[in-house]
Amino acid sequence: MHYVTVALLSSILMLSILIDVLRFPLLRKDRGSRFFSELTITYSLYIILTLLLVSAQQGLVIYPVLIHRLVWTLHALAIPFLLSAWMHFNAVNVMDDPKLVGILSLIHDIPLAVLTVLAFRDVPRQQFYPLNQAFVHLLPSSGSTYIIALSWFFCFAMLMPTLGHRKNLQGSFLFISLLLPLCFGVSLISLQTTHSPLMFMLVNAFMLVLYYLIGQRDSVTFDSLSGLPNEALLQRKLIRIFRFQSPHTLIFLDIENFEYFSSLHGAPTAEQVLVGIGTFLKTMAASNEAFRLEGSRFCLCLPSKDGRLAGSVVQAVRQRMTQGWQVEGELLFVQVNFGVLHIPSHASTLAEYDQARKRVLSEITSVRKQPVFIFTKQDAFDQQRRMNVLSALRSSIRNPEQVMVHYQPIYDVATGRMVSAEALMRIKDEHLGFLPPSQFISLAEQSGLIVHLTKILLSKVCTLVRKNLGECALEYISVNLSGEDFNSSHIAGSLISIIEQEQIAPKKIGFEITESVALRSYEKVSQVMLELSLRDIKFALDDFGTGYSNLKALMDLPYAYVKFDKSVIHAAMADPAMLALLVDMLHTLGKVLIAEGVETEQQLEMVKSVGIERVQGFYYAKPMEEQAFLEMVG
């Protein structure tokens, strides 16, 4: 009854796997899961053949002699067939070149085909291998020798690819790939010794369950919300891509201001939009070519022999985004920014990819005016420059004297009098020299160093006010706050502490927050603004008009000033009607308006005509060092 016990146990295991797969599907493509299904089916047929033979042996069923011999032949052939399937499954998992796997499988299948022909021709004659009385044990014969030899050949065929690719296999998977031929080798020794395939049946069941457990562990790397593979599987795919330097195009997608979108419409609605986007991206790529990264970021990893693919895919995605997403009867729209990276021309190793990925994601997250960023070799060269700048920023935090402050005045257009000023940070490094904001601000934000630099800048501004501007008629000097500053729950207390240490009136200090920061971190920003506003500290909404403005933000946030971005001023020169409407609306809300980037008299006249009260720009003054600013104030 050993056969019945093993067969029933194996049946229960296969049935358990089947039920669990229906609940939690295996990965469609990764780790050869398709071939795992074929293995499961083949082994299930082997169990059925075993039960048919055992039922005849126990007298439960009586077959005609020819049918009995046919079932026995199929049962004997199942041993090398199963080992061949295992060999192919292992090759798919270990080797990355599908063509090479196909060639090796074809070579291995030739002797299997010969065996099959000989076995079926021998069914009536019983000369190739004779049957014992019980139709259970495989008796020594030329046929059984062929089966055993071919089975050993398949065991070695499992082992060789694993040894050849052992450096590229992860620890747990290397272990199971080596365990596979070892266990089957032991089962073949048992088969030769006892002429019974019991051990072979047990090894098959054991390895199937073991591989299934690994497959289900890997399924954790699928995103539960969108159903897309996550970044861990993308990394695994890239290992294979870089190994063979196969041309691929990576298209990164980032939803702009998704945190604000989620807070505005609610998390469940935002998640449905993410699901919709993920479902759409699946239609743009084959299985396991669309990935969800963290948060609101996605990636398409597409085989590509030229760069034209990226343009067509980006255009298709942008076109779909213009149609919006239906969620519970409401049509919602999101803005998506893109980053394109070509492999291997722009990144030929995993290390280069990691650096390029950071740059791409940084650009598409922070550069709102550039919806599509294409990574180039120049960007790779710039990476070293970025590392040098990072080093300079860390040095400046340790040595605050390297942080310099330039001041740009703000004027009242009616009186021509300076009413306030904006403090602008500069870095002076002994190796890199003078660094303007365009070279370090975004990098400081990405690295989190901007938080320390903001405190240094505010401290220097407060010192200037205390020493030189105590009795000055200037209303305030403003300092820019970054989105990273609001990641700290103690930001308001830290800023107030610096102002109090210098013993100056809080109303002499103002803070500027860009529209994008206000929308991206709305809850945190509004809380900090309210707390500081109670101390009579004024706020300005900076870069107004560069993104999509929001009435809720305009009405709820406690700021006194709105600064129109210079791009808005320049665009309004051709037709100021839209700007005039915005000015009227903001005046209705009680805001004081400032025009940035005014460089010509014509721009100044246009600004006056639409009713903007204050001006900042080269027409009046460029940013200047502290001494020059004090002379102008004095």
DODOTOR-960027 format. One record per residue: residue in three letters; x, y, z of N, C-alpha, C in turn. Coordinates in steps of 0.02 Angstrom, whole numbers, plus 50000, padded with zeros to 5 digits. Example, Ala and Ser with C-alpha at 12.3 -4.5 7.8 and 13.67 -1.06 7.14 Angstrom:
BEGIN
ALA506604971650390506154977550390506604983550390/SER506424988850354506844994750357506455000250394/
***
This chain:
BEGIN
MET500414994050000500005000050000500435006350000/HIS501105005449995501535011449995501355016049938/TYR501225013049880501075017249822500435021249833/VAL499935018049862499305021549875499415027449922/THR499805026149976499925031450025500285037449993/VAL500825035949957501205041349924500795044949872/ALA500415041049833500005044049780499465048549810/LEU499135046149864498615050249896498915056549928/LEU499495055749961499825061649990500005066749936/SER500275064249880500455068749825499835072149796/SER499285068349792498665071249766498415076849810/ILE498455075749876498245080949923498675087149915/LEU499335086249907499795091949898499645095749834/MET499535092049779499385095349716498725099049719/LEU498225096049754497575099349761497645105649803/SER498055105349855498165111249898498475116949858/ILE498975115149817499295120249775498785123349727/LEU498365118949698497865121349650497395126349683/ILE497145124549743496685129049779497015135649797/ASP497635135249819497985141349839498155145749780/VAL498305142649723498435146549663497815150349640/LEU497235147249649496615150649632496505156749676/ARG496735156349739496655162049785497205167249774/PHE497825164949767498395169549760498815167249701/PRO498655169749641499015167349581499765168449586/LEU500125163649557500855164349552501025169749501/LEU501655172049504501875176949455501795173949385/ARG501565177949339501415175349272502035173249235/LYS502585176849243503155175649200503795174349239/ASP503855177449297504485177149333504615170149359/ARG505265168249358505475161749383505135155949348/GLY504955156749286504685151149247504045148249274/SER503605152449299502995149749330502545146149280/ARG502575148149218502185144549167502405137249163/PHE503065136149167503315129349164503195125649230/PHE503125129349284502935126249347502245123149340/SER501795126549306501125123849295501155117449254/GLU501585117449203501665111449162501935105549204/LEU502395107249249502665102049293502125099049337/THR501715103549366501185101249410500695096649374/ILE500525098549313500065094449273500375087749256/THR501015087749235501365081549216501405076849276/TYR501575079649335501625075349394500935072749415/SER500425076749407499745074449423499545068649379/LEU499725068849315499595063249269499975057049291/TYR500595058049315500995052449339500655049149399/ILE500365053149444500015050449502499405046449479/ILE499055049049430498455045549404498655038749375/LEU499205038649336499445032349307499635027449362/THR499945030049415500145025749471499525022649504/LEU499015026749515498405024249547498055019149502/LEU498075020149436497775015349390498135008649395/LEU498805008849397499185002549402499054999049469/VAL499055003049523498955000149590498254997249596/SER497765000549568497074997949572497014991249536/ALA497394990449480497394983949445497764978749485/GLN498314980949517498704976349559498284973649617/GLN497864977849645497454975849703496814972249681/GLY496724971449615496134967949591495514972149589/LEU495584978749600494994983049599494744984249528/VAL495204984049480495024985149410495394979949369/ILE495074977549317495384972749271495414975949202/TYR496044976849175496124979749108496264974349058/PRO496094975548996496354971148943497114971448943/VAL497444966048922498174965648926498504971448889/LEU498264973048830498584978448790498524985148826/ILE497934986448856497834992748893498294992848955/HIS498354987148988498774986849047499494988349029/ARG499724985348974500414986648951500504994048932/LEU499994997048901500045004048880500105008648941/VAL499695007248992499725011349053500405010549086/TRP500665004349088501325003249117501865006949077/THR501825006849012502315010248970502305017848984/LEU501695020648987501645027749002501925029349071/HIS501805024849119502055025949187502815025749189/ALA503115021249151503845020749149504145026849113/LEU503825028949057504065034649019504005041149059/ALA503545041449106503435047549144504045049649184/ILE504475044649203505075046349242505545050949202/PRO505785048949142506215053549105505835059749081/PHE505195059249067504815065149047504785070349103/LEU504675068049163504665072649220505345075849231/LEU505865071949226506545074649235506715079549179/SER506475078149119506585082849064506225089449078/ALA505615088949104505235095049120505575098949176/TRP505845095349226506215098749279506835102049252/MET507175098649206507785101549176507615108049139/HIS507065107849101506865113849064506655119449112/PHE506295117749164506085122649214506685125949246/ASN507185121949264507785124649295508165129149247/ALA508205127149184508575131149134508235137949124/VAL507565137949123507205144349115507355148949174/ASN507395146249234507515150249293508235152849296/VAL508705148749273509405150349282509695154349225/MET509485152749164509785155849104509325161449079/ASP509645166549050509265172449030509115172748955/ASP509455168548916509365168848844508845163548823/PRO508235165548804507725160648786507925156248726/LYS508305159148680508515155148622508975149548643/LEU509435151048688509905145948712509535140448751/VAL509045142548791508635137648828508275133148778/GLY508005136048725507645132148675508105127148639/ILE508715129248623509185124848589509375118948634/LEU509535120548697509725115248744509145110348755/SER508545112948760507965108648770507855104048710/LEU507955106848650507885102748590508395097148589/ILE509015098648607509545093548608509365088048658/HIS509115090248717508945085448769508325081248751/ASP507895084048710507265080548693507365075248639/ILE507915075548603508025070648550508055063548577/PRO508485062048627508485055148654507825053248687/LEU507455058248713506805056848743506305054748689/ALA506345057948632505905056148576506065049048552/VAL506715047448549506915040648528506635035448577/LEU506705036848642506445032248692505695031248685/THR505335036748672504605036348666504405031848607/VAL504745032648551504595028548492504725021248507/LEU505315019748537505485012848552504985009748602/ALA504775013648652504325011048703503645009248674/PHE503375013748632502715012348605502725006648554/ARG503275006148518503335000448470503394993848509/ASP503634994348571503754988248609503144985848649/VAL502614989948649502024988148689501754981248671/PRO501664979548607501394972848591501914967348601/ARG502564968948588503074963548586503414962348652/GLN503484967148695503804966548760504524963948754/GLN504914966948709505614964948701506084970348728/PHE505874976648724506314982148744506404982048820/TYR505864981448856505914980148929505304976048949/PRO505414970348983504864965949003504504968649065/LEU503894966749074503504968749132503514963249184/ASN503544965249248503474960249300502734958749310/GLN502604953849350501914951549358501464957049388/ALA501744961049433501324965949468501254972449429/PHE501604973149375501594979349337501784985449381/VAL502244984349426502444989849471503184991249466/HIS503594986149478504314987149479504604987349409/LEU505114991549400505454992049336506034987049336/LEU505954981349301506454976049302507064977949260/PRO507654975349277508254976649236508164974049165/SER508304978549117508254976749046508584982349006/SER508634981148940508914986448899508484992748902/GLY507834992048905507384997748909507455001648974/SER507474997949030507535001249095508225004549101/THR508745001349072509405004449072509405010949033/TYR509055011048977508985017148936508635022648978/ILE508095020649013507715025449053508155028349109/ILE508515023849144508945026149199509505030649173/ALA509825028649118510385032649090510135039549068/LEU509565039649035509285045949012509095050349072/SER508845047249124508665051049184509275054149216/TRP509825050349220510455053249246510705058949202/PHE510615058149138510815063449091510435069949106/PHE509785069349120509385075249135509575078349202/CYS509785074049250510015076749314510635081049305/PHE511115078549265511715082549251511535088849210/ALA511025088249167510805094149129510505099449174/MET510215097449231509975102349280510565105849315/LEU511085101849329511635104449370512085109249332/MET512245107849270512745111749234512555119149226/PRO511945120949204511775128049200511815131549267/THR511625128049321511645131049387512365132749406/LEU512825128049395513525129349410513805134949367/GLY513595135149304513855140249258513605147249274/HIS513025147749307512745154349322512695155549397/ARG513085151949437513015152349509513155159349537/LYS513605163149504513765169849529513185174749520/ASN512735173349475512185177949461511535176049496/LEU511545170349532510935168049565510925170449638/GLN510335172349662510255174349731510315168349776/GLY510485169549841510655164249887510155158549891/SER509525160149906509025154949915508875151249850/PHE508895154949794508745151649731509335147349708/LEU509955149449723510535145249708510495138749747/PHE510285139249810510235133349852509735128349823/ILE509135130549805508635125949780508815123349711/SER509185127249671509395124949605509925119449610/LEU510325119749663510815114349675510485108349708/LEU509975109649750509625104249784509235099949735/LEU508985103049682508555099449634508895093349604/PRO509475093949570509795087949541510045083149595/LEU510225085749653510465081449707509915076749731/CYS509325079549742508755075349767508545070249714/PHE508525072349651508335067649599508875062349589/GLY509505064149600510035059249596509945053849648/VAL509765055849710509635051049763509045046549745/SER508525049449714507935045449696508115040449641/LEU508565042249596508765037549543509185031849571/ILE509605033349621509985027949654509495023049688/SER508985025849720508475021649752508105017549700/LEU507955020549643507595016949589508025011249563/GLN508675012349555509115007049530509195001449582/THR509185003349645509294998449699508674994249714/THR508114997649720507494994249741507034992649683/HIS507164995549624506734994949565506034997849578/SER505995002249629505355005249648505405012849641/PRO504915016049610504945023249600504645027249658/LEU504575024149718504275027749774504665034049792/MET505335033349797505755039149814505695044449760/PHE505645042449698505575047149643504925051249651/MET504385047849670503755051249680503795056249737/LEU504115054249792504175058649849504595064849833/VAL505145063949795505565069549777505195074449733/ASN504805071849686504405076349643503925080549684/ALA503565077349730503095081049772503445086149815/PHE504015084149845504395088649888504635094749850/MET504935093849791505215099349753504665103949727/LEU504095101049707503545105249685503295109849740/VAL503215107049800502985111149857503505116449874/LEU504145114549873504675119249890504695125049840/TYR504665123449776504665128749725504035132949731/TYR503485129849748502865133749754502915138749812/LEU503195136549867503275141049925503725146949907/ILE504255145549868504695151049847504315155649800/GLY503925152649755503535156749709503035161249746/GLN502715158649797502245162649835502605167949877/ARG503205166349900503595171449935503765177149887/ASP503935175349825504085180449775503475184649758/SER502875181649766502275185349748502155191349795/VAL502505191349852502465197149897502735203349861/THR503165202349812503455207949776502995210649723/PHE502365208349722501855211449680501475216649721/ASP501325222149691500945227449724500225225149734/SER500005225149796499335222649812498785227049784/LEU498915233449775498395238049751498285237549676/SER498835238549637498765238849565498855232049531/GLY499125227149567499265220649537499895220549495/LEU500265226049492500885226449453501465224049495/PRO501985221149464502595219649501502905226049528/ASN503245225549585503525231649614504265232349597/GLU504605236849631505295238449613505775232749625/ALA505615228349673506055222649685506085218149623/LEU505525217049591505515212949530505835216749472/LEU505765223349470506105227249419506855226449426/GLN507095226749487507825225849498508045218949475/ARG507635213849488507815207049467507835206549391/LYS507365209849359507335209849285507945213449257/LEU508145218949290508705222849265509365219049271/ILE509415214649321510025210549327510125206449264/ARG509585203649238509635199549177509765204049117/ILE509455209849115509545214349058510275216649054/PHE510555218549110511245220949110511745215249095/ARG511565209249116512015203649104512135202549029/PHE511615203448990511675202448918511665208948878/GLN511645214648915511665221248882511135221748827/SER510555219048841510015219248792509685226148793/PRO509545229048734509275235848731508565236148761/HIS508465240648808507815241848839507725249348850/THR507105251348852506935258248869506525258248932/LEU506745262148982506375262849044506015269549043/ILE505365269449053504965275549055504675276149126/PHE504905281049163504665282249231504085287249228/LEU503575286149269502995290549272502885292649344/ASP502775299149354502635301749421502025306249418/ILE501535304949461500935309049464501075315249505/GLU500975320949475501145327349506500665328949563/ASN500955331049620500565333249678500035328049699/PHE500235321649699499745316449714499535316549788/GLU499975318749832499795319049903499215323949912/TYR499255329649878498705334449884498075331749851/PHE498145328449794497575325349760497235320449807/SER497635316549843497355311549888496995314849947/SER497295320149975496975323450031496345327150010/LEU496325329449947495745333049922495155328549908/HIS495295322749876494755318249854494665312249900/GLY495135311249945495095305449989495525299749965/ALA495815295950012496265290449994495935285049952/PRO495325282849967495015277649925494945279749852/THR494745286049840494685288449771495365288749737/ALA495865291249773496545291549745496795284649727/GLU496645279749770496875272849756496535270049694/GLN495905271749683495555269449623495875272449560/VAL496105278649565496455281749508497105278049495/LEU497465276249548498085272449540497955265649507/VAL497415262449529497235255949499497085256849425/GLY496715262249407496555263549337497175264749296/ILE497645268549323498265269849286498655263449278/GLY498695259449331499055253049327498755248449275/THR498085248049274497745243849225497885246249154/PHE497885252849144498035255549078498755253949057/LEU499225254749103499925253449087500035246149067/LYS499635241549095499695234549075499545233749001/THR499105237948974498935237448903499485240248859/MET499945244048889500495247048851501105242448847/ALA501095237048885501685232748889501465225548898/ALA501935221048885501815213948895501855212348970/SER501735206048988501755204049058502435205549089/ASN502415208049151503025209749189503455214949153/GLU503145219549117503515225249088503265231849115/ALA502725231749154502465237649188502535236549263/PHE502805241449298502955240749369502675246749408/ARG502465245449469502315251049514502885251749563/LEU503165257649566503695259049613503365261249679/GLU503655265949713503345268149776502845273649762/GLY502325273949805501845279449802501495280049734/SER501575285849703501225287349641501685286749580/ARG502195282649585502675281849530502605275049497/PHE502665274949432502645268749393503235268549346/CYS503355262649317503895261949269503705256849215/LEU503865258349153503805253549098504505251649077/CYS504645245049075505295242549053505185238648989/LEU505315241848932505125239148867505725237448824/PRO505735231448793506265229848744506265235048689/SER506855237548670506875242948620507535242748583/LYS507505243048517508115243248476508275250348453/ASP507815255048462507945261948445507575266348495/GLY507705272848493507415277448541506725279848524/ARG506445277748467505795280348446505225277448487/LEU505335271648517504805268448555504575272948612/ALA505055275948647504885280048706504405285648687/GLY504535289048632504115294648612503405292548599/SER503305286948565502625284748550502255282548612/VAL502605279148659502285276948721502105282848764/VAL502565287548771502425293548811501825297348783/GLN501805297948717501255301448685500585297848698/ALA500595291248695499985287348707499745288148779/VAL500225288148827500025288848897499765295848910/ARG500095300848882499865307748891499165308748862/GLN499045305648805498385306048774497855303048818/ARG498015297348849497535294048894497405298448956/MET497905301848980497825305949040497345311749028/THR497315314148966496875319748951496135317748955/GLN495995311148954495305308748956495035308249028/GLY495475308849077495265308449146495085301449168/TRP494885300749232494735294249261494065294549297/GLN493615290149278492955289949307492985286149374/VAL492815289649429492795286549494492135288449527/GLU491695283549534491045284449565490665290249533/GLY490665290349468490275295349431490615302049423/GLU491205302949452491565309249447492165308449402/LEU492275313249357492835313049311493425316849342/LEU493965313449355494545316349389495145316449342/PHE495565321549350496155322349307496785322849350/VAL497315319849325497975320349358498495322049305/GLN499005325549327499565327349283500135322349294/VAL500395319449240500935314549246501565317249211/ASN502125316849246502775318749217503165312349202/PHE503595312649151503935306749124504685307649127/GLY505025302049139505755301749133505935295749090/VAL506405296649043506585291348996507325289549005/LEU507465283149010508155280749018508265274848971/HIS508775275348929508925270148880509495265648907/ILE509385259148902509885254148923510095250248861/PRO510745249048850511315250748894511665257348877/SER511405261248829511765267148807511855272448862/HIS511365272948907511405277948960511555275049029/ALA511505268449035511685265049097511825257749079/SER512435255549089512625248849068512735244049126/THR512685246549187512745242349247512205244249296/LEU512095239849345511585241249395511775247349437/ALA512425248249449512645254149487512495260549448/GLU512645260549383512495266449342511745267649339/TYR511355262249336510635263049336510375266349400/ASP510645264149457510425267049520510535274549522/GLN511115276849497511255283949496510785287549447/ALA510705284449387510275287549336509545287849361/ARG509325282649394508635282349419508505288049468/LYS508985289149513508905294549562508845301249527/ARG509255302249476509235308549439508565309349402/VAL508345304049370507725304449330507135305849376/LEU507075302049431506515303049476506535309849509/SER507135312249523507195319049551506945324249502/GLU507135323449439506945328349388506195328449376/ILE505895322549369505185322549352504755324249413/THR505045323949473504675325949532504705333449544/SER505295336449530505395343449548505345348249489/VAL505465345949427505465350549370504785350449337/ARG504335354649361503645354649337503585357449267/LYS504065361549246504015364649180504285360049125/GLN504525354249144504805349549095504465342849105/PRO503885341749074503495335649087503825329249064/VAL504305329649016504665323748993505415325049000/PHE505745321049042506465321749052506805315649022/ILE507275316748977507645311248944508355311248970/PHE508535305849002509215305149030509715304148974/THR510275307548978510805306948927511475305448961/LYS511975304248920512645303148945512905309248983/GLN512705315148960512915321148995512665321149067/ASP512075318349077511815317849145512255313249187/ALA512525308149156512985303649192513615307349212/PHE513875311549166514465315549182514315320649237/ASP513695323149236513495328049286513445325049356/GLN513395318449359513305315149423513905316449469/GLN514505316349441515095317649482515085324849507/ARG514865329349464514795336249485514305336849543/ARG513755333149539513255333149592513555330649658/MET513965325449654514285322849715514745328149745/ASN515095331749702515535337049727515135342649760/VAL514565344349730514135349549759513865347249827/LEU513665340949830513435338149894513965338849948/SER514575337349929515125337949977515205345249999/ALA515115349949952515165357049969514605359150016/LEU514005356450006513445358050050513555355550121/ARG513805349450127513945346750194514485350850228/SER514975352950189515505357250217515215363850240/SER514735366650203514435373050222514045372550286/ILE513735366850298513365365950361513845365750420/ARG514425362650409514935362450463515265369350471/ASN515295373050416515625379650416515145384850389/PRO514695387550431514175392150408514425398350372/GLU515055400050383515325405950348515345405050272/GLN515285398750249515255397450177514565398850147/VAL514065399550190513395401250168513335408850164/MET513245411350104513195418650094512465420450079/VAL512285426650097511605428950085511625434950039/HIS511255434649984511145440249940510425442649949/TYR510325449049940509665451949952509415455349888/GLN508795454149870508485457549813507885461649838/PRO507915468149828507385472549854506715471449819/ILE506185473249853505505473149826505235480349834/TYR504945483049780504745490049779503995490849772/ASP503745496449800503065498449790503025502349725/VAL502605500249677502595503349611502305510349613/ALA501895511749663501585518449667502075523649691/THR502475522049742502935526849771503655526049748/GLY503825520149719504515518749700504965517449759/ARG504665516249819505045515249880505155507849894/MET505755506149919505885499249939505485497650001/VAL505095492349998504665490650055504865484150090/SER505225479850054505455473550084506005470650040/ALA506235464750057506755461450018506715453950027/GLU506995450449979507025443149982507745440949993/ALA507855436650042508525433950056508645427750013/LEU509185427849976509345422349930510005419249950/MET510015412749953510605409049976511115408049921/ARG511745408649938512305407049894512805402949934/ILE513205398749900513715394749932514395396549902/LYS514885397649945515575399049922516025393549948/ASP516225389049903516635383149921517345384249899/GLU517815381749939518525382849922518735379049860/HIS518385373749843518575369849783518145371649723/LEU517505372349733517045373649677516935381049664/GLY517135385149712517035392249703516325394449720/PHE516075399549686515415402349700514875398249667/LEU514395395949707513845391849681513195395749683/PRO512875397049626512215400249625511675395149645/PRO511075397449662510545392849684510375387449634/SER510415388949570510235384049519510675377849522/GLN511265378349552511725372749555511665368549619/PHE511315371049669511315367249731510635366649766/ILE510155370949751509525370849789509165364149782/SER509055361949720508685355649710509055349749741/LEU509725349749737510115344349766510075344549842/ALA510075350549870510005351249943509335348749966/GLU508815349849925508145347449943508105339849940/GLN508395337049887508375329749880508745326249936/SER509295329149958509705326050010509475327650080/GLY509005332350088508765334350154509215339550188/LEU509765341450155510225346350184509925353350185/ILE509415354450145509105361050141508825363150209/VAL508625358450250508355360050316508875363750358/HIS509485361150358510025364350396510225370950365/LEU510245371150299510435377350265509915382850276/THR509285381050278508755385950291508855389150359/LYS509015385150409509125387850476509735392550478/ILE510265390650441510845395050438510665401650404/LEU510295401250349510095407250313509655411750357/LEU509165408850391508725412850434509115416150490/SER509585412550518509995415350572510395421350548/LYS510675420850488511065426450460510615432450446/VAL510015431150420509545436650406509335440050471/CYS509195436050523508995438950588509565443150617/THR510175440750609510745444650634510795451250598/LEU510695451250532510705457450494510165462250517/VAL509565459750527509015464050550509165466950618/ARG509415462850664509565465250732510105470650733/LYS510635469550692511205474050695511105480450653/ASN510745479850598510745485350550510055488050531/LEU509525484150542508875486150515508345486850570/GLY508565487650631508085488050686507595493750679/GLU507835499550658507405505450651507235506850578/CYS507405502250534507295503350462506555502850446/ALA506365506350393505655506550373505455500350333/LEU505925495950317505755489850280505255485750321/GLU504745483350287504235479350323504505472750347/TYR504865469250304505135462650322505645460450271/ILE506015455350289506455451850241506215444550239/SER506095442150179505805435450173506335430150160/VAL506195424250185506625418350177506215412850145/ASN506495409350096506135403950062506155397550104/LEU505575394250108505525387750141505415382450088/SER505775376850096505725371250049505215366150075/GLY504995361950030504545356550050504855351950101/GLU505525351050097505865346850145505845349650215/ASP505805356350221505765359450287505145357150326/PHE504615355450289503995353550322503965346250340/ASN504495342450325504515335450345504615334750420/SER504875340050451504975339950523504355342450558/SER504145338850609503545340950647503695346950691/HIS504345348650698504545354150742504775360250704/ILE504605360650640504875366050598504665372850625/ALA504035373650644503805380150668504185382250731/GLY504255377650778504625379250839505355380950825/SER505665377450778506365378750761506455385750733/LEU505995387750688506055394350657505935399950708/ILE505435398950750505295403950802505875404450850/SER506185398850867506745398850913507325402950886/ILE507465402350822508015406250791507855413750794/ILE507235415550779507035422650781507085425350852/GLU506875421450902506885423750971507605424350997/GLN508045419850975508735420150997509065426750976/GLU508875429250917509155435550893508785441650921/GLN508245440350958507875445650992507635451050944/ILE507315448950890507025453750843506275452750840/ALA505915457650815505195457150809505025452150754/PRO504615447150769504445442150717504155445150654/LYS503815450850659503525453950599504045456250550/LYS504685456650571505225458650526505455452950481/ILE505175447050493505365441050453504745438550417/GLY504835436850353504305433650315504565427150285/PHE504095422950265504285416650233503915415950167/GLU504265413150117503965411950051503915404450040/ILE503335402250016503215395150002502935394749931/THR503235390449891502995389849822502315386549820/GLU501965387949767501295385049758501325377449759/SER501835374549727501885367249723501995364149792/VAL502405367349834502515364849902501875365249943/ALA501505370749936500885371549973500385366149956/LEU500345364249892499865359249871500105352149887/ARG500755351049883501015344349894500995342449967/SER501095347150012501095345650084500585350050119/TYR499975349950094499475354850113499345354850189/GLU499235349050219499055348850289499625351450333/LYS500235349250319500805351550359500925358950350/VAL500885361250286501015368250272500505372750307/SER499865370950302499355375150332499425375650408/GLN499625370150439499715370150512500295374750532/VAL500865374250496501445378450511501295385750498/MET500965387150442500805394050425500345397150477/LEU499865393450501499415396050552499785397550617/GLU500225393050636500595393950699501055400050695/LEU501395400950639501845406650632501465413150621/SER500895412750587500495418850575500255421850640/LEU500125417650690499915420150756500465424150789/ARG501095423450766501655427350791501775433650749/ASP501305435250705501355441050661501885440250608/ILE502035434050589502505432650535502105431950470/LYS502315435650419501945435750356502195430250308/PHE501735427850266501905422850216501735425350147/ALA502135423050098502005424550028501955417949989/LEU501465417549945501405411749901501825413149839/ASP502375409549832502875411049781502735407149716/ASP503015409549661502965406249595502245405049575/PHE501795409649594501095408749578500995408749502/GLY500575404049478500425403749407500825398749368/THR501315395249401501725390449365501425383449364/GLY500925382249407500605375649408499855376549403/TYR499485371649431498755372449430498555374949499/SER498295381149502498105384049565497445381249589/ASN497305382249653496735378949683496375383849729/LEU495725384749719495345389549759495355387849833/LYS495355381349849495365379449919496005381949952/ALA496575380949917497215383349944497215390949949/LEU496945394249898496945401549898496535404449955/MET495995401049972495535403750023495735401750093/ASP496025395850101496145393150169496825394750198/LEU497335395050157498015396050185498105403250207/PRO498395404350266498475411150294499095414750268/TYR499095416950207499655420850180499395427650160/ALA499855432550161499665439550147499855441750077/TYR500385438550049500665440749985500635435149934/VAL500545437149871500575432449815501095435149766/LYS501585430949749502115432949702501995429449635/PHE501845433449584501765430749517502445428849488/ASP502505422849464503135420649433503285424849371/LYS503925425749358504115430049301503865427349235/SER503775420749230503505417949168502785420349155/VAL502405421349210501725423949203501745431249179/ILE502205435149207502275442249187502475442749114/HIS502955438749094503195439049024502645436848976/ALA502265431748994501735429248951501165434348945/ALA501045438248998500495443048998500645449248956/MET501255450048934501425455848893501015455848828/ALA500875449948801500505449548738499755450648750/ASP499505448148806498795448848821498705448748897/PRO498655454548929498615454849002497925453449031/ALA497435451648990496755450949014496695445549068/MET496995439749056496955434349105497295436249171/LEU497865439749165498215441949225497785446949264/ALA497445451249228497005456149261496455452649300/LEU496175447349272495655443549307495925440449372/LEU496525437549368496835434549427496965439849480/VAL497185445749458497325451149505496695453149542/ASP496145453949505495505455849536495285450649586/MET495365444249568495155438849613495565438949677/LEU496215439749671496655439649730496555445849773/HIS496415451449741496255457449780495615456449820/THR495135452949791494505451449826494645447349889/LEU495155443049884495355438849942495795442749991/GLY495945448949975496335453050021497085452050018/LYS497345449649962498055448349955498425454349925/VAL499055455249947499505460149917499905456549864/LEU499955459449804500245455949747500935458749729/ILE501385454049712502065455749694502225452549627/ALA502495456449581502695453849515503445452549515/GLU503645446349502504345444549499504595445149426/GLY505255446149420505565445949354505415451849310/VAL505245457549337505125463549297505795466449276/GLU505915466649210506565468549185506555474749141/THR505975476549115505945482249069505395487049091/GLU505435493049064504935498149081504255496049054/GLN504235492748996503595490448969503265485449016/GLN503655480949043503375476149091503125479749153/LEU503485484749176503275488549235502605491949222/GLU502535494949164501915498349147501325493449143/MET501455487549116500925482549112500715480349182/VAL501205479349226501065477349294500645482649330/LYS500825488949319500425494349350499715494349323/SER499645493149257498985493649225498495488349251/VAL498745482449271498295477149295498185477649370/GLY498545482149403498415483349474498865479849523/ILE499435477149501499915473949547500285479449584/GLU500335478749651500595484149692501355484249698/ARG501675478449696502395478149711502765474449657/VAL503415476049653503825473449598504495471249625/GLN504745465749596505415463249611505735461049545/GLY506315463649530506625461749467507225466049450/PHE507555464249395508165467649375508045474949356/TYR507425476649340507285483649321507475488349378/TYR507345486049440507515490049498508195488149527/ALA508295481649538508925479549569509015472049563/LYS509625469949553509805462949554509945460749626/PRO509965454149638510185451949705510885454449719/MET511005456749780511645459949796511905457449863/GLU512555458249873512845456149936512615460549993/GLU512745458250052512475461550112512685468950116/GLN513315470550105513555477450112513225482050061/ALA513165479749999512845483849948512105484949965/PHE511785479949992511085480550011510995485650068/LEU511435485350117511395490050173511505497250149/GLU511955498150102512065504850075511445507450039/MET511095502850003510495504949967509935506650017/VAL509885502650071509365503850121509505510450158/GLY510155511350175510345517250213510265523650176/
***
